Amino acid sequence: MHALNLQPKTLTLAERLADLAVDALIDEADLSPKPALVDRRGNGAHTDLHLGLMHASALSLWPAFKEMADAAIEFGDVGLPLREALGRIGREGERAMLATTNGVNTHRGAIWALGLLVAAAALENTNASAVTLCAARLALLDDRYAPRPLSHGAQVAQRYGARGAREEAQLGFPSVLQRALPQLKHSRALGHGEQNARLDALLAIMTRLADTCVLYRAGETGLQTMQLGAQAVLDAGGSASLGGRRRLHELDEQLIALNASPGGAADLLAACLFIDRLESGAF
């Protein structure tokens, strides 16, 4: 084939949104130093996860995210048919993820959050409020075919009255719109650098989120440690400051000692990075 005929393929909207979702998951995994989470330094509070596994898991979800966007484009509006198609595709994506990770749950919560956002972005423009509102409308619909096992998040919600991933989506991702995105933009405006701005966005989520992953692993003590510790980092100047880095190191040690990994906050950071990239048009 002549070299002049080697033109780059024009990606469809569904392919570009799937790329964006996978990029968000990989960017979240790579971000360091995250308290008690898998990152470039190590496994955090996990014994069954590592960075390579997180990357492989994210890549395995690309076909599911593309299919979700394609389904949204095909159905054309929010309704039960689309919601149930997304549920079916999400369960197939979860099986593909578990096959890749040999049964380790790496991104189950992210499939739910990013799947809704990918579908919503395929229906709406790149305005964050419009996309999250559309995702909320989808999340409020009941998938008749969804299995009803009592997940860890559901168990925690029953015991502590915590708002889990489902409720976060149904409310339009307030942890993203009201905390993570404003903090991300604020830290950027202060010139703190992209990695520090993303860390600050994660911490902003952690200050208020009733993270069901932390509650399941470490109860209310773990949750209070996470929330107060994250606020202490921001109060000390954030991840870009020396004082903030000291507080971040302390929080990391405290959460690892409690075996408390803020996986719910990590999923919402990925959602934040997805929406941020959408708004910038850089996809």
PyMOL commands that set and color helices and strands:
alter all, ss='L'
color gray80, all
select helices_A, chain A and resi 3-5+13-30+51-60+62-75+80-100+108-123+128-139+152-160+165-170+174-189+194-206+212-235+242-257+263-280
alter helices_A, ss='H'
color red, helices_A
deselect
rebuild
show_as cartoon
